[in-house]
Amino acid sequence: MADKPLMSEDAPKRRVTFPDLVRIHFRWRQAVCYDSSVSEAERAKLDREYHEALECFEEEHGKLINAYWCAEVESAVALTAGKPSSGWIRRLLSVSPRFHRVSDWATKNDPDIARALHHCDELAVRAGEVLRGRSRRIAIQLVMTSACHLLSLVDARGDVAPQAHKAAVAAELRELSEIGRSYKESANGDAQLVYFAGMALGIAGLVLLYVVAGSVVYRDDVESSTIVGCLVAGAVGAVVSVIARVNSGSFALDEDIARGYTLFLGSLRPWIGSIFGLLIYFAVSANIVQIFEVPEDATQAFYFFCVIAFAAGFSERWAQDTLTGGLSGRGRGVADVADDPVPAQLDGSGSRRDTAVATKAEV
């Protein structure tokens, strides 16, 4: 294979991909070995070509901070510091380290290691796109460490017994699985923060709605106060429901969807709670739902409606079942409540299936 011409001082720097760099590094490494038969002139030429290629590669991808180069084949894994995108806003953000791999020659006879390295690629891509800050750096560094160990097993394959090699590969696969589990926990935590930010935006929108609606249709009476109380109690119940699910460890989000969509889902949660709280108030006041006995005293009735509005926001499934039962004529009388009280419909975390757990298909 003919050598590529070296770059002159005034020539534009060519683009060097990681496979190009691995190929050039492999030739350079063979030339600088102590038992190499390459002449000094050829060695100097290869040395200059490699460092020029490395400079071009780092110019595009960032500084090379870690790498493992296979000794016998043109295969390697590397980690670069990453290079910020154009624009001053992007430069203020943390830059994701970048994982690079060329290992087809090394793993063509070892499919287990090949699959594990493909899994390293997947984890590195997900961590770089989903995680932020310290969690992202830790995840990608751990992926790089695992990839280095896997390639080192390829290099040492001929020096160890087959059983020992298989045991080492299995141990590395278990470690890679643990890295994947840690990534999911970190990604879910980041998604929860975005979801909470969305709920804050939703609450801000509700407050604005309350202020505007109150200035337009304000009436100083008990009914208006109860309606506002139910709207607020429903939103608070929705927020408390999410907090309870997070605290119990059962609030799982799809970490691969866009952050804007997670923010949108979070902003809907207080609105849904407010709407259910208000609907429960209307249903009880209109005698559609007959499982409650409304107190005669106005103050007690206000507190009563706030409580059931909070419950409706806290457990959307309970609110849906209650409203559906009332609309279908299956509402029970007050006497039935003692035998099957409302809390019996809820599970230990507050709902049988709280729709605050946002996924791609469900809010």
PAMI-815443 format. One record per residue (C-alpha): residue number from 1; chain; x, y, z. Coordinates in Angstrom, 2 decimals. Each point is the difference from the previous one (the first is absolute). Last residue first. Example, Ala and Ser with C-alpha at 12.3 -4.5 7.8 and 13.67 -1.06 7.14 Angstrom:
BEGIN
    n  chain       px       py       pz
    2      A    13.67    -1.06     7.14
    1      A    -1.37    -3.44     0.66
***
This chain:
BEGIN
    n  chain       px       py       pz
  363      A   -48.89    11.08    30.92
  362      A     0.01    -3.14    -2.20
  361      A     1.42    -1.21    -3.30
  360      A     3.61     1.13     0.16
  359      A     0.13    -0.48     3.72
  358      A    -0.93     2.22     2.91
  357      A    -0.55    -1.48     3.43
  356      A    -2.46     2.62     1.16
  355      A    -2.66    -2.41    -1.24
  354      A    -0.23    -1.45     3.48
  353      A    -0.82    -3.68    -0.25
  352      A    -1.55    -1.51     3.04
  351      A     0.33     3.23     1.88
  350      A     1.40     1.44     3.23
  349      A     3.23    -1.95     0.45
  348      A    -1.61    -2.71     2.15
  347      A    -2.80    -0.62    -2.49
  346      A    -3.16     2.00    -0.36
  345      A    -3.52    -1.29    -0.39
  344      A    -0.23    -0.74     3.72
  343      A     0.55     3.73     0.60
  342      A    -3.58     0.65    -1.20
  341      A    -1.69    -2.15     2.64
  340      A    -1.54    -3.35    -0.88
  339      A    -2.36    -1.18     2.77
  338      A    -0.36     3.40     1.63
  337      A    -0.45     1.65    -3.38
  336      A    -2.97    -2.17    -0.89
  335      A    -2.34     1.93     2.26
  334      A     0.77     3.21    -1.84
  333      A    -1.53    -1.34    -3.15
  332      A     1.94    -1.40    -2.89
  331      A     0.53     1.51    -3.43
  330      A    -0.61    -2.59    -2.71
  329      A    -2.12     2.36    -2.07
  328      A     2.44     0.07    -2.91
  327      A     0.95     3.62     0.63
  326      A     0.62    -0.61     3.70
  325      A     2.05    -3.14    -0.50
  324      A     2.06     1.70    -2.69
  323      A     0.68     2.98     2.27
  322      A     1.13    -2.22     2.88
  321      A     2.07    -2.31    -2.17
  320      A     1.69     2.95    -1.71
  319      A     0.71     1.74     3.32
  318      A     1.41    -3.21     1.49
  317      A     2.20    -0.48    -3.08
  316      A     1.17     3.61     0.20
  315      A     1.31    -0.53     3.51
  314      A     1.61     3.07     1.60
  313      A    -2.02     2.48    -2.02
  312      A    -3.28    -1.68     0.95
  311      A     1.12    -0.37     3.61
  310      A     0.82     3.72     0.15
  309      A    -3.44     0.77    -1.45
  308      A    -1.51    -2.29     2.68
  307      A     1.79     1.98     2.71
  306      A    -0.79     3.41    -1.47
  305      A    -3.68    -0.97    -0.25
  304      A    -0.11    -0.90     3.70
  303      A     1.86     3.14     1.07
  302      A    -2.54     2.18    -1.84
  301      A    -2.92    -2.08     1.35
  300      A     1.30     0.47     3.54
  299      A     0.08     3.75    -0.49
  298      A    -3.48     0.06    -1.54
  297      A    -1.60    -2.17     2.73
  296      A    -2.39    -2.56    -1.46
  295      A     2.67    -2.63    -0.52
  294      A    -0.10    -1.88    -3.34
  293      A    -0.75    -3.70     0.37
  292      A     2.08    -1.90    -2.50
  291      A    -0.68    -3.09    -2.10
  290      A    -2.67     1.67    -2.09
  289      A     1.88     1.04    -3.12
  288      A    -2.34     1.76    -2.42
  287      A    -1.41     2.07     2.88
  286      A     0.72     3.25    -1.86
  285      A     2.30     1.12     2.83
  284      A     1.78    -3.37     0.01
  283      A     0.58     0.02    -3.75
  282      A     0.99     3.69    -0.06
  281      A     2.55    -0.46     2.79
  280      A     1.37    -3.17    -1.61
  279      A     0.34     1.87    -3.28
  278      A     1.95     2.81     1.70
  277      A     2.49    -2.38     1.59
  276      A     0.34    -1.92    -3.27
  275      A     0.78     3.21    -1.88
  274      A     2.48     1.17     2.63
  273      A     1.85    -3.33    -0.01
  272      A     0.18    -0.02    -3.80
  271      A     1.36     3.54     0.00
  270      A     2.61    -0.91     2.64
  269      A     1.25    -2.90    -2.22
  268      A     0.00     1.79    -3.35
  267      A     3.24     1.91     0.68
  266      A     1.77    -3.28     0.73
  265      A    -1.03    -1.46    -3.34
  264      A     1.30     3.09    -1.81
  263      A     3.34    -0.14     1.82
  262      A     0.31    -3.68    -0.96
  261      A    -0.73     0.98    -3.60
  260      A     2.61     2.76     0.10
  259      A     2.54    -2.40     1.44
  258      A    -0.35    -2.22    -3.06
  257      A    -0.82    -3.66     0.58
  256      A     2.74    -2.45     0.97
  255      A    -0.45     0.22     3.76
  254      A    -3.46    -1.51     0.01
  253      A    -1.11     0.80     3.54
  252      A    -0.30    -2.13     3.11
  251      A    -1.60     1.14     3.25
  250      A    -0.03    -3.11     2.19
  249      A     2.93     0.87     2.29
  248      A    -2.23     0.61     3.04
  247      A     1.19     3.61     0.33
  246      A    -0.54     0.62    -3.71
  245      A    -3.53    -1.39     0.22
  244      A    -0.78     2.16     3.03
  243      A     1.35     3.11    -1.74
  242      A    -2.14    -0.76    -3.06
  241      A    -3.12    -0.37     2.14
  240      A     0.83     3.18     1.93
  239      A     0.05     1.92    -3.29
  238      A    -3.36    -1.40    -1.09
  237      A    -1.54     0.68     3.42
  236      A     1.24     3.59    -0.13
  235      A    -1.66     0.47    -3.40
  234      A    -3.28    -1.46     1.27
  233      A     0.12     2.13     3.16
  232      A     0.52     3.19    -2.03
  231      A    -2.92    -0.68    -2.33
  230      A    -2.19    -1.14     2.90
  229      A     0.78     3.16     2.00
  228      A    -0.75     2.18    -3.02
  227      A    -3.37    -1.69    -0.41
  226      A    -0.70     0.23     3.74
  225      A     0.78     3.73     0.07
  224      A    -2.30     0.61    -2.95
  223      A    -2.79    -1.98     1.65
  222      A     0.32     1.80     3.35
  221      A    -0.50     3.46    -1.40
  220      A     2.00     3.07    -0.95
  219      A    -0.35    -0.28    -3.74
  218      A     2.92     0.48    -2.37
  217      A    -0.73    -0.82    -3.63
  216      A     2.61     2.09    -1.79
  215      A     2.61     0.68     2.69
  214      A    -0.29    -3.56     1.29
  213      A     0.41    -1.46    -3.48
  212      A     3.21     1.96    -0.57
  211      A     1.47    -0.80     3.42
  210      A    -1.04    -3.65    -0.08
  209      A     1.37    -0.42    -3.52
  208      A     3.34     1.55     0.99
  207      A     0.17    -2.32     3.00
  206      A    -0.80    -2.95    -2.26
  205      A     2.77     0.95    -2.42
  204      A     2.50     0.26     2.86
  203      A    -1.13    -3.42     1.23
  202      A     0.59    -1.46    -3.45
  201      A     3.45     1.58    -0.17
  200      A     0.87    -1.51     3.38
  199      A    -1.33    -3.35    -1.20
  198      A     2.31     0.23    -3.02
  197      A     2.97     0.64     2.27
  196      A    -1.05    -3.08     1.96
  195      A     0.02    -2.02    -3.24
  194      A     3.45     1.30    -0.89
  193      A     1.27    -1.06     3.43
  192      A    -1.68    -3.39    -0.43
  191      A     1.70    -0.47    -3.36
  190      A     3.40     0.59     1.61
  189      A    -0.75    -2.58     2.68
  188      A    -1.20    -2.50    -2.61
  187      A     3.23     0.49    -1.95
  186      A     2.09    -0.56     3.13
  185      A    -1.87    -3.19     0.87
  184      A     0.15    -1.24    -3.58
  183      A     3.74     0.68    -0.21
  182      A     0.62    -1.95     3.21
  181      A    -1.83    -2.99    -1.45
  180      A     2.05     0.20    -3.19
  179      A     3.25     0.19     1.98
  178      A    -1.11    -3.08     1.92
  177      A    -0.59    -1.83    -3.27
  176      A     3.51     0.96    -1.10
  175      A     1.40    -1.47     3.20
  174      A    -1.89    -3.22    -0.62
  173      A     1.35    -0.11    -3.55
  172      A     3.52     0.53     1.36
  171      A    -0.39    -2.98     2.31
  170      A    -1.27    -2.13    -2.88
  169      A     2.99     1.01    -2.14
  168      A     2.41    -0.93     2.82
  167      A    -1.70    -3.37     0.48
  166      A     0.18    -0.69    -3.74
  165      A     3.73     0.82    -0.07
  164      A     0.66    -2.19     3.03
  163      A    -1.81    -2.87    -1.68
  162      A     1.95     0.50    -3.23
  161      A     3.35    -0.07     1.84
  160      A     2.06     3.16    -0.13
  159      A     2.75     1.37    -2.29
  158      A    -1.79    -0.21    -3.35
  157      A    -2.93     2.11     1.19
  156      A     2.17     2.71     1.55
  155      A    -0.54     2.55    -2.79
  154      A    -3.72    -0.78    -0.15
  153      A    -0.26     0.26     3.78
  152      A     1.68     3.41    -0.24
  151      A    -2.72     0.99    -2.44
  150      A    -2.67    -0.81     2.59
  149      A     1.86     1.80     2.78
  148      A     0.32     3.14    -2.10
  147      A    -3.72    -0.11    -0.83
  146      A    -0.85    -0.27     3.71
  145      A     2.16     2.99     0.85
  144      A    -1.54     2.03    -2.82
  143      A    -3.51    -0.81     1.20
  142      A     1.01     1.04     3.52
  141      A     1.34     3.31    -1.35
  140      A    -3.24     0.51    -1.92
  139      A    -2.13    -0.54     3.10
  138      A     2.15     2.19     2.26
  137      A     0.08     2.90    -2.44
  136      A    -3.77    -0.16    -0.53
  135      A    -0.80    -0.13     3.71
  134      A     2.36     2.95     0.64
  133      A    -1.75     2.35    -2.40
  132      A    -2.96    -1.14    -2.04
  131      A    -1.54    -3.30    -1.03
  130      A    -2.20    -0.65    -3.03
  129      A     2.04     0.51    -3.18
  128      A     3.48    -0.98     1.17
  127      A    -1.30    -2.75     2.28
  126      A    -2.12    -1.48    -2.78
  125      A     2.85     0.06    -2.52
  124      A     2.50    -1.46     2.48
  123      A    -2.44    -2.71     1.06
  122      A    -0.64    -1.03    -3.60
  121      A     3.68    -0.07    -0.93
  120      A     0.80    -2.08     3.09
  119      A    -2.79    -2.40    -1.02
  118      A     1.74    -0.36    -3.37
  117      A     3.15    -0.81     1.96
  116      A    -1.86    -2.72     1.90
  115      A    -1.35    -1.46    -3.24
  114      A     3.52    -0.18    -1.47
  113      A     1.34    -1.51     3.23
  112      A    -2.53    -2.81    -0.23
  111      A     0.55    -0.38    -3.76
  110      A     3.71    -0.86     0.35
  109      A     1.52    -0.94    -3.37
  108      A    -0.64     3.35    -1.72
  107      A     0.77     1.81     3.24
  106      A     3.41     1.56    -0.69
  105      A    -0.57     0.84    -3.67
  104      A    -3.40     1.54     0.72
  103      A     1.34     2.14     2.85
  102      A    -0.13     3.68    -0.92
  101      A    -1.49     2.02     2.86
  100      A    -0.43     3.64     0.98
   99      A    -1.67     1.37     3.14
   98      A    -0.55     3.73     0.24
   97      A     0.07     2.04     3.20
   96      A    -3.07     2.27     0.25
   95      A     0.56     3.73     0.13
   94      A    -1.42     1.94     2.95
   93      A    -1.98     3.03    -1.10
   92      A     1.46     3.50    -0.30
   91      A     1.42    -0.85    -3.41
   90      A    -3.45    -0.90    -1.26
   89      A    -1.29     3.47     0.89
   88      A     2.99     1.65    -1.68
   87      A    -0.71    -1.62    -3.33
   86      A     1.88    -2.69    -1.86
   85      A    -0.05    -3.44     1.54
   84      A     2.30    -0.86     2.85
   83      A     2.73    -2.61    -0.62
   82      A     0.14    -3.28     1.83
   81      A     2.54    -1.15     2.56
   80      A     0.91    -3.02    -2.08
   79      A    -0.26    -3.63     1.00
   78      A     1.60    -2.79    -1.99
   77      A    -0.48    -3.60    -1.01
   76      A     2.35    -1.89    -2.29
   75      A     0.36    -2.48    -2.85
   74      A     2.52    -0.38    -2.81
   73      A     1.30    -3.38     1.13
   72      A     2.94    -1.38     2.04
   71      A     0.52     2.42     2.87
   70      A    -3.51     1.31     0.48
   69      A    -0.06     3.71     0.81
   68      A    -1.76     1.18     3.17
   67      A    -0.72     3.71     0.32
   66      A    -0.59     2.76     2.54
   65      A    -0.04     3.80    -0.04
   64      A     0.18     0.74    -3.74
   63      A    -0.71     3.72    -0.23
   62      A    -3.11     1.05    -1.88
   61      A    -1.89    -1.51    -2.92
   60      A     0.81     2.21    -2.99
   59      A     3.37     1.52     0.93
   58      A     0.86    -3.20     1.84
   57      A    -0.21    -1.99    -3.24
   56      A     2.07     2.52    -1.94
   55      A     2.69     0.02     2.70
   54      A     0.01    -3.80     0.14
   53      A     0.45    -0.13    -3.78
   52      A     2.95     2.39     0.24
   51      A     1.45    -2.08     2.82
   50      A    -0.35    -3.20    -2.03
   49      A     1.45     1.45    -3.19
   48      A     3.03     1.42     1.82
   47      A     0.77    -3.35     1.62
   46      A    -0.55    -1.80    -3.29
   45      A     2.50     2.30    -1.74
   44      A     2.50    -0.28     2.85
   43      A    -0.22    -3.79    -0.15
   42      A     0.47     0.03    -3.78
   41      A     3.12     2.12     0.34
   40      A     1.33    -2.13     2.85
   39      A    -0.46    -3.18    -2.01
   38      A    -2.63    -2.56     0.89
   37      A     1.33    -3.37     1.19
   36      A    -1.98     0.12     3.25
   35      A     1.37    -1.93     3.01
   34      A    -0.17     2.97     2.41
   33      A    -3.51     0.92    -1.10
   32      A    -0.28     3.48    -1.52
   31      A    -1.13    -1.19    -3.45
   30      A    -2.67    -2.39     1.30
   29      A    -1.45     2.79     2.11
   28      A    -0.08     2.38    -2.96
   27      A    -1.81    -2.54    -2.19
   26      A    -2.59    -0.65     2.73
   25      A    -0.37     3.72     0.72
   24      A    -0.73     0.72    -3.68
   23      A    -2.70    -2.69    -0.10
   22      A    -1.52     1.11     3.30
   21      A    -0.01     3.65    -1.10
   20      A    -1.74    -0.85    -3.25
   19      A    -2.59    -2.07     1.90
   18      A    -0.49     3.00     2.33
   17      A    -0.69     2.37    -2.88
   16      A     2.57     2.51    -1.24
   15      A    -1.23     3.04    -1.93
   14      A     2.78     1.66    -1.93
   13      A     1.76     3.11     1.22
   12      A     0.18     2.71    -2.62
   11      A     3.39     0.27    -1.68
   10      A     2.32     2.84     1.06
    9      A     2.41    -2.03     2.12
    8      A    -0.10    -3.04    -2.22
    7      A    -1.99    -3.10     0.86
    6      A     1.62    -3.37    -0.60
    5      A    -0.97    -2.02    -3.01
    4      A    -1.93    -3.20     0.67
    3      A     2.15    -3.11    -0.01
    2      A    -0.59    -2.60    -2.67
    1      A    -1.46    -3.33     1.06
***
